[in-house]
Amino acid sequence: MKTKILHLLLVLFLMAGLAACDNVNPGSSEDGQTASKGDHNTESVEESDEEQDVDDLFNKVKNNSPTSERIQALKDIAMHFYWYGGDLKVAEEEVFKGITLHGDYDVVEEAFKQAAVIEPHDVDLKYALASTQILQKEVPEALNTYEEMMNEDENHFDATLMHGIYSMVEGDDQRYKADFDQLDKIDETKAKEYRDRVDLVDEMKGVTLETEVPDDLKEEDHAFIVLGYALSEDGKMEDTLIERLKVAKEAAEAYPDSKIIVTGGVPKKGITEADVMFDWLVENGIAKERIIKEDMATDTIETGLFSMNIVKEKQLKDVTLITSASHMRRALVVFNEMNHLLEKQGDDTERDINNIVYMDFDDEDEVKEVSQDEELVIYRDLVRASGIWQFPGMQR
């Protein structure tokens, strides 16, 4: 009997110890603030798991794993740092020795570069490398990478297309023409489609950015689409998003029969951009029945894709985009491309896609000028919207 009692006491003691362990703070939350005692800090646990996963990937690259596993580990490292970032010092010491890394995209670039060295015949790896160089605004380096692909396969449509477009952005119109002549030989129909897309960019570069709510919008079957902006780590709206919403409120009040689509699906603290935008508009007097959430998009491409699908499903016609002036020309290009996709899928609705902006440029000259950096991003997103992934098989 005494033995059973002692055994029972020991079990109770161990259970109490485990319960106490459960209440110990396991670490810091993602915003760097220590969670209060007793919180189950799931984000910290997930963060630790992610760090462990990256460590495992680094080990696969360092050890004698089969070639395919090392390449896959490098691709996974690239995508991890593209989405979540990571410890640059560890990356320097563990995998990319002798290279000073200044940012997460440096890791992405070096991972694809190393993978392409291991398997130089995989053109998708080289295309992903060139895409990362474009993200880094390393246009000459990207052009060289595209040239390597074209030397290996003169009929590689995507590499020739990108080389031509970015040559044009760099001011080399002669090379742009030569590359598009080659595209005609590879696929004349497809080449014409991309010439039309280049014309679309030229058209949008000259569009008037409207700072006031127009008084001539069509009120029937019309929607305002408010583009999201990344929330702070604690799930709060940045000033940029609030300013966009102020424009949206004024527009919604001027056109009380129009729908309002709020967009953005990247969660912070469990809440998305669409969530906070919906709440802000309702709190500021806009009827919730008018507001539609698009809460899946992670970037401008997906915003255009998912929002235009809502427009189609709700049988809406004309749309007015609301975003920052510095973002609007890119948004107009993407949304027009997505509308073109709907047309190819059988939607024959003739839509007017217009704009109202929150003015974030400093002066009138800056508003009219389309910088090389802006043009670079416009073309990058246009090509992605057209169906060519920047990281083939991994990330649009």
Protein Blocks (a to p, Z undefined) as FASTA:
>chain_A
ZZmmmmmmmmmmmmmmmmmmmmpcfbdcfkopacdehiacfklmmmmmmmmmmmmmmmmm
mmmcdfklmmmmmmmmmmmmmmnopafklmmmmmmgoiacfbfklmmmmmmmmmmmmmmm
lmklmmmmmmmmmmnopmklmmmmmmmmmmmmmklmklmmmmmmmmmmnopaklmmmmmm
mmmmmommlmmmmmmmmmmmmmmmmpccdfbdcfkbcfehpacddddddddfkopacfkl
mmmmmmmmmmmmmmmmbccddedjbdeehiafklmmmmmmmmnopafklpccdfkbfbfk
lmmmmmmmmmmmnopabdcddddfklmmmmmmmmmmmmmmmmmnopacdcddddddddfb
fbfklmmpccfklmmmmmmmmmmmnopafbghkaZZ
